[in-house]
Amino acid sequence: MTLPSLTRIREAQDSLYRYMPPTPQYSWPLINERLGAEVWIKHENHTPVGAFKLRGALIYTEWLRKTRPALKGVVAATRGNHGQGVAMAARLHRIECVIVVPHGNSIEKNRAMKAQGAQLVEHGQDFQESLEFARGLANERGLVMVDSFHERLVMGTATFAMEFFKAAPRLDTVLCPGRAWLLYLRCLGGAQCAGADNGNCGCRCCTIALVCTQLCGAKDRGRAREHSDCRWIGVPDAKSDCHGDHLAECCPIRGSLRSGD
């Protein structure tokens, strides 16, 4: 999979802002005092679904509608945020949406997805079982399976980083909670200064060190170390049995990643 260029991320911003405004970023004095540094926080909890997942879902669904005029609908497996984003995007584009969750999933998130108009299906004891069932359901009903990772999802999610780097002062370090955030931010790093005058893209991302703070196995630590601008910090007493959507998959990401032109 080719990571999107800076130009394509800007195009995604133009599409995204038809559905939602940019989210704010604030520097809170008490947090700065506690940490002994000037800290800026990007508030993705201010999106219409309370999470960054909506960004990618909107861009991906819009692309599906353009490339597949006969599209009936979409299917996704989730424990919450991915499903909320897909459900809202499907509602806005007026297509069918089926969301598969494992038994015992958050009642509040289930209600939120159903409120967006999604058909909620409970299947399996964990995310992997829900995922496999969702893929079978997509084939059975002729719907498109929306996995947790796709080029268009990355393109949409990278818009939050573009907003952040443009609005905040020049940053020394970005804390990325979880491996997916590392990839989304890397797509901006890979596209930094592309086509810009004097090598300055204006997004203030050229000297950022990415720090992945979620401990999810040696493979992820190895991915972080592949990049000279990435550091890995282990979380004290962290357990490796993570339950995030793409962290709970047996085969989460297929294919190689490379920066776009």
C-alpha positions as CSV (number, residue, x, y, z in Angstrom):
1,M,0.0,0.0,0.0
2,T,1.3,3.5,-0.9
3,L,1.0,6.1,1.8
4,P,-0.8,9.3,0.6
5,S,1.2,12.3,-0.3
6,L,0.9,15.7,1.3
7,T,-1.2,16.8,-1.7
8,R,-3.7,13.9,-1.3
9,I,-4.0,14.6,2.4
10,R,-4.9,18.2,1.6
11,E,-7.5,17.0,-0.9
12,A,-8.9,14.8,1.8
13,Q,-9.2,17.8,4.1
14,D,-11.3,19.6,1.4
15,S,-13.7,16.6,1.3
16,L,-13.8,16.1,5.1
17,Y,-14.7,19.6,6.0
18,R,-18.0,19.3,4.2
19,Y,-19.1,16.9,7.0
20,M,-17.2,18.1,10.1
21,P,-15.0,21.1,11.2
22,P,-11.4,20.8,12.3
23,T,-11.0,19.7,15.9
24,P,-9.3,22.1,18.4
25,Q,-5.9,21.8,20.0
26,Y,-5.2,23.4,23.4
27,S,-2.3,23.8,25.7
28,W,-3.7,23.5,29.3
29,P,-1.7,25.4,32.0
30,L,-2.2,22.8,34.8
31,I,-1.1,20.0,32.5
32,N,2.0,22.0,31.5
33,E,2.7,22.6,35.2
34,R,2.4,18.9,36.0
35,L,4.6,17.8,33.2
36,G,7.1,20.6,33.3
37,A,6.8,21.3,29.6
38,E,4.6,23.1,27.1
39,V,2.1,20.4,26.0
40,W,-0.4,20.7,23.2
41,I,-3.4,18.3,23.1
42,K,-5.3,17.5,19.9
43,H,-9.0,17.0,21.0
44,E,-10.3,14.3,18.6
45,N,-13.0,13.7,21.2
46,H,-14.6,16.8,19.6
47,T,-15.5,15.0,16.3
48,P,-19.2,14.1,15.9
49,V,-18.6,10.6,17.1
50,G,-16.0,11.5,19.8
51,A,-13.1,9.8,18.1
52,F,-10.7,10.2,15.1
53,K,-12.0,7.2,13.3
54,L,-14.7,9.2,11.6
55,R,-12.2,11.0,9.5
56,G,-11.0,7.9,7.6
57,A,-14.5,6.4,7.4
58,L,-15.8,9.6,5.6
59,I,-13.0,9.7,3.1
60,Y,-13.1,5.9,2.4
61,T,-16.9,5.9,2.0
62,E,-16.9,8.9,-0.3
63,W,-14.3,7.1,-2.4
64,L,-16.4,3.9,-2.5
65,R,-19.4,5.9,-3.7
66,K,-17.4,7.4,-6.5
67,T,-15.7,4.3,-7.7
68,R,-18.6,1.9,-7.2
69,P,-21.8,3.6,-8.3
70,A,-23.8,0.4,-7.6
71,L,-22.6,0.1,-4.0
72,K,-25.2,-1.5,-1.8
73,G,-23.6,-0.9,1.6
74,V,-20.7,-1.7,3.9
75,V,-19.8,-4.1,6.7
76,A,-17.3,-3.5,9.5
77,A,-16.2,-5.4,12.6
78,T,-15.5,-3.3,15.7
79,R,-15.4,-2.8,19.4
80,G,-16.7,0.8,19.0
81,N,-15.0,3.7,17.4
82,H,-14.3,2.3,14.0
83,G,-17.9,1.1,13.8
84,Q,-19.3,4.5,14.9
85,G,-17.2,6.2,12.1
86,V,-18.3,3.7,9.5
87,A,-22.0,3.9,10.6
88,M,-22.1,7.7,10.4
89,A,-20.3,7.8,7.1
90,A,-22.8,5.3,5.7
91,R,-25.7,7.3,7.0
92,L,-24.4,10.5,5.4
93,H,-23.9,8.7,2.1
94,R,-27.3,6.9,2.4
95,I,-26.0,3.3,2.0
96,E,-26.7,0.2,4.1
97,C,-24.4,-0.5,7.0
98,V,-23.9,-3.6,9.1
99,I,-21.7,-3.5,12.2
100,V,-20.5,-6.8,13.8
101,V,-19.4,-6.7,17.5
102,P,-18.4,-9.4,19.9
103,H,-20.7,-10.4,22.7
104,G,-20.3,-8.3,25.8
105,N,-19.3,-5.2,23.8
106,S,-19.9,-1.7,25.3
107,I,-23.6,-1.1,25.6
108,E,-23.1,2.7,25.1
109,K,-21.1,2.2,21.9
110,N,-23.6,-0.3,20.6
111,R,-26.4,2.2,21.1
112,A,-24.4,4.9,19.4
113,M,-23.8,2.8,16.3
114,K,-27.5,1.8,16.1
115,A,-28.4,5.5,16.5
116,Q,-26.4,6.2,13.3
117,G,-28.7,3.8,11.5
118,A,-26.4,0.7,11.4
119,Q,-27.7,-2.8,11.8
120,L,-25.9,-4.2,14.8
121,V,-24.9,-7.9,14.8
122,E,-23.4,-9.5,17.9
123,H,-21.2,-12.5,17.1
124,G,-18.1,-14.1,18.7
125,Q,-16.3,-14.0,22.0
126,D,-13.6,-11.6,20.7
127,F,-12.8,-9.2,17.9
128,Q,-11.1,-11.8,15.7
129,E,-14.3,-14.0,15.7
130,S,-16.4,-10.9,14.9
131,L,-14.0,-9.9,12.1
132,E,-14.1,-13.3,10.4
133,F,-17.9,-13.4,10.6
134,A,-18.1,-9.9,9.2
135,R,-16.0,-10.8,6.2
136,G,-18.3,-13.8,5.5
137,L,-21.3,-11.6,5.8
138,A,-19.9,-9.1,3.3
139,N,-19.5,-11.9,0.7
140,E,-22.9,-13.3,1.5
141,R,-24.8,-10.0,1.1
142,G,-22.7,-8.4,-1.6
143,L,-21.5,-5.6,0.7
144,V,-18.0,-4.0,1.0
145,M,-15.9,-5.0,4.0
146,V,-14.4,-2.0,5.7
147,D,-11.3,-3.3,7.4
148,S,-9.5,-1.3,10.1
149,F,-6.6,-0.3,7.8
150,H,-6.8,1.0,4.2
151,E,-5.1,3.7,2.2
152,R,-8.2,5.9,2.2
153,L,-8.6,5.4,6.0
154,V,-5.0,6.6,6.4
155,M,-5.6,9.5,4.1
156,G,-8.6,10.7,6.1
157,T,-7.1,10.1,9.5
158,A,-3.9,12.0,8.6
159,T,-6.0,15.2,8.3
160,F,-6.0,15.5,12.1
161,A,-2.2,15.6,12.1
162,M,-2.1,18.2,9.3
163,E,-4.4,20.3,11.4
164,F,-2.3,19.8,14.5
165,F,1.0,20.6,12.9
166,K,-0.4,23.7,11.2
167,A,-2.1,25.1,14.4
168,A,0.4,24.3,17.2
169,P,3.8,25.8,17.6
170,R,6.7,23.9,16.2
171,L,6.8,20.6,18.2
172,D,9.8,18.6,19.5
173,T,8.0,15.4,20.3
174,V,4.6,13.8,19.4
175,L,3.2,11.2,21.7
176,C,1.4,8.5,19.7
177,P,-0.8,6.2,21.9
178,G,-0.9,3.0,19.8
179,R,0.7,1.7,16.7
180,A,-1.9,2.9,14.2
181,W,-1.3,6.5,15.2
182,L,2.4,5.9,14.4
183,L,1.5,4.9,10.9
184,Y,-1.0,7.8,10.4
185,L,1.6,10.3,11.5
186,R,4.3,8.7,9.5
187,C,2.3,9.3,6.3
188,L,2.8,13.0,6.9
189,G,6.4,12.5,7.7
190,G,6.9,10.6,4.5
191,A,5.2,13.3,2.5
192,Q,6.9,16.2,4.3
193,C,7.9,19.2,2.2
194,A,6.7,17.4,-1.0
195,G,6.5,20.0,-3.8
196,A,6.9,22.9,-1.4
197,D,9.1,25.9,-1.9
198,N,12.5,25.8,-0.2
199,G,11.7,22.4,1.4
200,N,9.2,23.9,3.8
201,C,5.8,22.4,3.6
202,G,4.4,24.7,6.4
203,C,3.1,21.8,8.4
204,R,5.9,22.0,11.0
205,C,6.4,18.2,11.0
206,C,10.0,18.0,9.8
207,T,11.8,17.6,13.2
208,I,9.2,15.6,15.2
209,A,10.2,12.5,17.0
210,L,7.4,10.0,17.2
211,V,7.0,8.1,20.5
212,C,4.8,5.0,20.6
213,T,3.5,4.5,24.1
214,Q,1.5,1.3,23.8
215,L,3.2,-1.9,24.4
216,C,1.8,-4.5,21.9
217,G,4.7,-6.8,21.1
218,A,8.1,-7.1,19.5
219,K,6.9,-6.7,16.0
220,D,5.5,-3.2,16.7
221,R,8.7,-2.2,18.5
222,G,10.7,-3.3,15.5
223,R,8.5,-1.2,13.2
224,A,9.1,1.8,15.3
225,R,12.8,1.3,15.3
226,E,12.9,1.1,11.5
227,H,12.5,4.9,11.5
228,S,15.3,7.1,12.7
229,D,12.8,9.7,14.0
230,C,10.9,7.2,16.1
231,R,11.5,6.1,19.7
232,W,9.7,3.4,21.7
233,I,8.8,3.8,25.3
234,G,7.5,0.8,27.2
235,V,4.5,1.3,29.4
236,P,5.3,0.2,33.0
237,D,3.5,-3.0,33.9
238,A,1.7,-3.0,30.6
239,K,0.1,-6.2,29.4
240,S,0.3,-7.4,25.8
241,D,-3.3,-8.6,25.6
242,C,-4.5,-5.4,24.0
243,H,-8.1,-5.1,22.9
244,G,-8.0,-2.4,20.3
245,D,-9.5,-3.3,16.9
246,H,-6.4,-3.6,14.8
247,L,-4.4,-4.8,17.8
248,A,-6.6,-7.8,18.4
249,E,-6.4,-9.1,14.8
250,C,-4.3,-12.1,14.1
251,C,-3.2,-10.7,10.8
252,P,-3.8,-6.9,11.1
253,I,-1.9,-5.4,8.2
254,R,-1.1,-7.1,4.9
255,G,1.3,-5.9,2.3
256,S,4.1,-3.4,2.6
257,L,3.9,0.3,3.3
258,R,5.8,3.0,1.3
259,S,5.6,6.7,1.1
260,G,3.7,8.2,-1.8
261,D,5.2,10.5,-4.4
